[in-house]
Amino acid sequence: MKPKIEEIFESLLIEIQKGRRMEDCLKDYPEYRAELEPLLLLSCQLNGLPKLEPERQAVESALSRVRRIVYEQREQPKQPFLRRFVTLHPVFIRAAATIVLVLLAGWGGISFSAQSLPGNIFYPVKRLAENARYNLTFTPDGRAELHIAFARNRTGELLKSFRPNVTLDKRLLNSMLNETRSAQKGAEKLAGAKSLVLMDKVEQVNRWQKSTLEDIQPIAYAGDSAILCNAISLCAQRGDCLTRGCCSECRYGSEACVCPWETICAWK
């Protein structure tokens, strides 16, 4: 089977990173030289850039433009190969993603940020990397999976960063519960087995969050007692909805019912 140009680009990029000359790599695929050479040059130039701190607004703006272009391209009729490649080929989308990841990695390395906690110098890189993954994921089930993963991340961060009798990080608590909310709403929009599998994962995350909050409640800062009680109650209500179904108004399709766990958390 003839390899796709995206696969060729990635394999040649690896060869160049190992030390092989670009010119020698391009000789292996003369029919694709015109398309491959500018992309390889761009990637090599990016690797040689000085390491700079990424700007959140610039990265998010670039990701937003990439997503908009992809959706617009999907609505257009099929075009001849060469014209379609020049206007928007998957390689160019991957190149845009590479630019974002190089910017993120340049500020200290995504691998170093993966275990970082709020307040750590690498934590903004971790959150930007998550945002990049989300913006480059286009399927509803893929996005729901990411919300579940992010909810797990926030729960682990809350547990690791907690200190007895020290005020709780409310922004982290809000983010933890809101990610679970988004995961559940995303799973509910799917159908069949995918929805059931994702809802089960959401229920597991919610149970872990409730248990975590119950564990830290007895030794938490006294001023956070009311917030923790409300958060635990929210998790309990969400758990009931996930395991036994929501309240009667929801089950019978009442639009007037607003379950407490559907409220976006914004404790301060």
Summary of the structure (lengths in Angstrom):
residues: 268
radius of gyration: 23.1
end to end distance: 58.0
largest distance: 70.2
contacts: 739
relative contact order: 0.07
helix: 74%
strand: 0%
